[in-house]
Amino acid sequence: MRLTHVHLWSDGFDFSLEWFTDKRDQQIGVGISPGENQYETPYLYVNPYPFDEKMLKQQLFIGQWHTSGWNGIKVEWKELQNKTIQEISDNIYDLFLIAQRNYE
């Protein structure tokens, strides 16, 4: 498995990194968006790709499943903003572990 450097996506001005499994075309993107046309407020996303709809059965402790335009976990930043840096980091890692179940 491998990680990319942090990307700055010019279309939404969001930052992300991609984690790749050892299998072809399997990855998880983890990023933060400041918001954009269809989403007015900042959010965190964790996107397993390719996405298996069985993932929608996985219960989330924060955020919700997003399936319109892109598939993955979307957490509104207001759900995170009052947490400590350690709590936010732990939440992101735990969401990443949930996304990894996409490949089981």
Protein Blocks (a to p, Z undefined) as FASTA:
>chain_A
ZZddddddfklopacdddddfbehiacdddddebdfklmbdcdddddddddfklmmpccf
edjddfehiacddddfklmmmpcfklmmmmmmmmmmmmmmmmZZ
